[in-house]
């Protein structure tokens, strides 16, 4: 598996096609890596659901909230596409690794996280507007 050292995985979870892994607005408790299958990341809009990403093996879920130190709610929902196996990552170990970075470098990472979150929000609004009949 690419993406992360197996040592960081503390548990594995399995989901069937269409199962919700987590919901937009829910508390941020876990960080995952996709071990098998695909996961759709979706946002609610007034025009319905918009898929903002489809994740595959080696991709992470919940990384934005993790990097924002869990003080925010989930910005999107995650739904299994087919049979999915996720690795639950050791949050304490990841926090130690992250906190070992210099404060200036952590600030750069947080700036990128906030920028990505804002860009995703704008892209979601544009995608939802494109669905509206003219």
C-alpha atoms as a printed R data frame, in Angstrom:
    type eleno elety resid chain resno       x      y       z
1   ATOM     1    CA   UNK     A     1   0.000  0.000   0.000
2   ATOM     2    CA   UNK     A     2   1.252  3.438  -0.840
3   ATOM     3    CA   UNK     A     3   0.598  6.549   1.183
4   ATOM     4    CA   UNK     A     4   1.512  5.687   4.778
5   ATOM     5    CA   UNK     A     5   3.600  3.358   6.877
6   ATOM     6    CA   UNK     A     6   1.542  0.418   8.199
7   ATOM     7    CA   UNK     A     7   2.801  1.330  11.682
8   ATOM     8    CA   UNK     A     8   0.450  4.339  11.722
9   ATOM     9    CA   UNK     A     9  -2.646  2.145  11.178
10  ATOM    10    CA   UNK     A    10  -4.238  1.103  14.463
11  ATOM    11    CA   UNK     A    11  -7.463 -0.443  13.153
12  ATOM    12    CA   UNK     A    12  -9.223 -1.312   9.904
13  ATOM    13    CA   UNK     A    13 -12.866 -0.686   9.008
14  ATOM    14    CA   UNK     A    14 -14.906 -2.105   6.123
15  ATOM    15    CA   UNK     A    15 -17.804 -0.492   4.290
16  ATOM    16    CA   UNK     A    16 -20.201 -1.649   1.589
17  ATOM    17    CA   UNK     A    17 -21.258  0.257  -1.495
18  ATOM    18    CA   UNK     A    18 -23.224  3.369  -0.514
19  ATOM    19    CA   UNK     A    19 -22.347  3.225   3.196
20  ATOM    20    CA   UNK     A    20 -21.691  6.607   4.784
21  ATOM    21    CA   UNK     A    21 -18.261  6.711   6.421
22  ATOM    22    CA   UNK     A    22 -18.849 10.134   7.972
23  ATOM    23    CA   UNK     A    23 -21.263 12.998   7.422
24  ATOM    24    CA   UNK     A    24 -20.656 16.634   6.626
25  ATOM    25    CA   UNK     A    25 -20.924 18.644   9.844
26  ATOM    26    CA   UNK     A    26 -20.072 15.735  12.140
27  ATOM    27    CA   UNK     A    27 -17.271 15.971  14.721
28  ATOM    28    CA   UNK     A    28 -13.761 15.286  13.458
29  ATOM    29    CA   UNK     A    29 -12.560 12.266  15.343
30  ATOM    30    CA   UNK     A    30 -10.538 10.073  12.980
31  ATOM    31    CA   UNK     A    31  -8.117 10.286  10.116
32  ATOM    32    CA   UNK     A    32  -8.224  7.469   7.562
33  ATOM    33    CA   UNK     A    33  -6.278  6.045   4.642
34  ATOM    34    CA   UNK     A    34  -8.020  4.113   1.845
35  ATOM    35    CA   UNK     A    35  -6.628  0.575   1.798
36  ATOM    36    CA   UNK     A    36  -9.057 -0.855  -0.779
37  ATOM    37    CA   UNK     A    37 -11.769  0.579  -3.008
38  ATOM    38    CA   UNK     A    38 -12.904  4.116  -3.619
39  ATOM    39    CA   UNK     A    39 -14.584  6.814  -1.529
40  ATOM    40    CA   UNK     A    40 -16.673  9.719  -2.823
41  ATOM    41    CA   UNK     A    41 -16.291 12.994  -0.954
42  ATOM    42    CA   UNK     A    42 -19.547 14.938  -1.237
43  ATOM    43    CA   UNK     A    43 -20.855 18.314  -0.113
44  ATOM    44    CA   UNK     A    44 -24.481 19.329   0.389
45  ATOM    45    CA   UNK     A    45 -25.748 22.318  -1.581
46  ATOM    46    CA   UNK     A    46 -29.177 23.838  -2.133
47  ATOM    47    CA   UNK     A    47 -29.178 22.042  -5.505
48  ATOM    48    CA   UNK     A    48 -28.251 18.647  -4.010
49  ATOM    49    CA   UNK     A    49 -25.056 16.702  -3.446
50  ATOM    50    CA   UNK     A    50 -21.874 17.662  -5.281
51  ATOM    51    CA   UNK     A    51 -19.008 15.171  -5.491
52  ATOM    52    CA   UNK     A    52 -15.796 17.106  -4.854
53  ATOM    53    CA   UNK     A    53 -13.386 14.164  -5.049
54  ATOM    54    CA   UNK     A    54 -13.189 10.424  -5.565
55  ATOM    55    CA   UNK     A    55 -10.435  8.920  -3.435
56  ATOM    56    CA   UNK     A    56  -8.585  5.690  -4.172
57  ATOM    57    CA   UNK     A    57  -6.080  3.413  -2.477
58  ATOM    58    CA   UNK     A    58  -3.408  5.377  -0.598
59  ATOM    59    CA   UNK     A    59  -5.497  8.550  -0.337
60  ATOM    60    CA   UNK     A    60  -6.394 10.131   3.018
61  ATOM    61    CA   UNK     A    61  -9.763 11.170   4.453
62  ATOM    62    CA   UNK     A    62 -10.106 13.665   7.249
63  ATOM    63    CA   UNK     A    63  -6.702 15.247   6.760
64  ATOM    64    CA   UNK     A    64  -7.939 18.831   6.647
65  ATOM    65    CA   UNK     A    65  -9.712 18.560   9.981
66  ATOM    66    CA   UNK     A    66  -6.720 16.753  11.466
67  ATOM    67    CA   UNK     A    67  -4.360 19.504  10.369
68  ATOM    68    CA   UNK     A    68  -6.741 22.093  11.788
69  ATOM    69    CA   UNK     A    69  -6.340 20.195  15.087
70  ATOM    70    CA   UNK     A    70  -9.878 18.835  15.135
71  ATOM    71    CA   UNK     A    71 -11.454 22.157  16.102
72  ATOM    72    CA   UNK     A    72 -13.764 22.155  13.094
73  ATOM    73    CA   UNK     A    73 -16.549 19.901  11.901
74  ATOM    74    CA   UNK     A    74 -16.289 17.713   8.816
75  ATOM    75    CA   UNK     A    75 -16.475 19.869   5.705
76  ATOM    76    CA   UNK     A    76 -17.888 17.054   3.552
77  ATOM    77    CA   UNK     A    77 -19.406 13.582   3.704
78  ATOM    78    CA   UNK     A    78 -17.558 10.424   2.681
79  ATOM    79    CA   UNK     A    79 -19.415  7.539   1.005
80  ATOM    80    CA   UNK     A    80 -18.106  4.103   0.009
81  ATOM    81    CA   UNK     A    81 -18.029  3.232  -3.696
82  ATOM    82    CA   UNK     A    82 -18.067 -0.556  -3.892
83  ATOM    83    CA   UNK     A    83 -16.342 -2.546  -1.163
84  ATOM    84    CA   UNK     A    84 -14.051 -0.276   0.852
85  ATOM    85    CA   UNK     A    85 -11.458 -0.979   3.544
86  ATOM    86    CA   UNK     A    86 -10.038  1.942   5.502
87  ATOM    87    CA   UNK     A    87  -7.111  2.130   7.869
88  ATOM    88    CA   UNK     A    88  -7.751  4.222  10.984
89  ATOM    89    CA   UNK     A    89  -4.597  6.174  11.701
90  ATOM    90    CA   UNK     A    90  -2.915  6.621  15.072
91  ATOM    91    CA   UNK     A    91  -3.894 10.212  15.808
92  ATOM    92    CA   UNK     A    92  -1.495 10.560  18.767
93  ATOM    93    CA   UNK     A    93   1.506  9.438  16.731
94  ATOM    94    CA   UNK     A    94   0.560 11.674  13.823
95  ATOM    95    CA   UNK     A    95   0.135 14.632  16.188
96  ATOM    96    CA   UNK     A    96   3.599 14.003  17.631
97  ATOM    97    CA   UNK     A    97   5.075 13.904  14.121
98  ATOM    98    CA   UNK     A    98   3.214 17.069  13.096
99  ATOM    99    CA   UNK     A    99   4.131 18.911  16.291
100 ATOM   100    CA   UNK     A   100   7.792 18.072  15.726
101 ATOM   101    CA   UNK     A   101   7.729 20.381  12.689
102 ATOM   102    CA   UNK     A   102   8.848 23.967  13.166
103 ATOM   103    CA   UNK     A   103   6.070 26.449  14.039
104 ATOM   104    CA   UNK     A   104   6.784 28.345  10.815
105 ATOM   105    CA   UNK     A   105   6.397 25.209   8.688
106 ATOM   106    CA   UNK     A   106   3.149 24.282  10.516
107 ATOM   107    CA   UNK     A   107   1.889 27.794   9.713
108 ATOM   108    CA   UNK     A   108   2.630 27.211   6.012
109 ATOM   109    CA   UNK     A   109   0.708 23.919   6.126
110 ATOM   110    CA   UNK     A   110  -2.271 25.544   7.869
111 ATOM   111    CA   UNK     A   111  -2.292 28.328   5.285
112 ATOM   112    CA   UNK     A   112  -2.510 25.699   2.536
113 ATOM   113    CA   UNK     A   113  -5.277 23.856   4.428
114 ATOM   114    CA   UNK     A   114  -7.359 27.030   4.749
115 ATOM   115    CA   UNK     A   115  -6.768 27.887   1.104
116 ATOM   116    CA   UNK     A   116  -7.784 24.383  -0.014
117 ATOM   117    CA   UNK     A   117 -10.925 24.495   2.138
118 ATOM   118    CA   UNK     A   118 -11.906 27.895   0.658
119 ATOM   119    CA   UNK     A   119 -11.190 26.700  -2.901
120 ATOM   120    CA   UNK     A   120 -13.302 23.585  -2.358
121 ATOM   121    CA   UNK     A   121 -16.177 25.738  -1.086
122 ATOM   122    CA   UNK     A   122 -15.973 27.994  -4.165
123 ATOM   123    CA   UNK     A   123 -15.750 25.029  -6.551
124 ATOM   124    CA   UNK     A   124 -18.739 23.398  -4.862
125 ATOM   125    CA   UNK     A   125 -20.815 26.573  -5.245
126 ATOM   126    CA   UNK     A   126 -19.862 26.819  -8.927
127 ATOM   127    CA   UNK     A   127 -20.711 23.156  -9.549
128 ATOM   128    CA   UNK     A   128 -24.073 23.590  -7.814
129 ATOM   129    CA   UNK     A   129 -24.828 26.750  -9.851
130 ATOM   130    CA   UNK     A   130 -24.002 24.898 -13.063
131 ATOM   131    CA   UNK     A   131 -26.758 22.379 -12.191
132 ATOM   132    CA   UNK     A   132 -29.419 25.088 -12.054
133 ATOM   133    CA   UNK     A   133 -31.590 25.325 -15.174
134 ATOM   134    CA   UNK     A   134 -31.042 28.503 -17.187
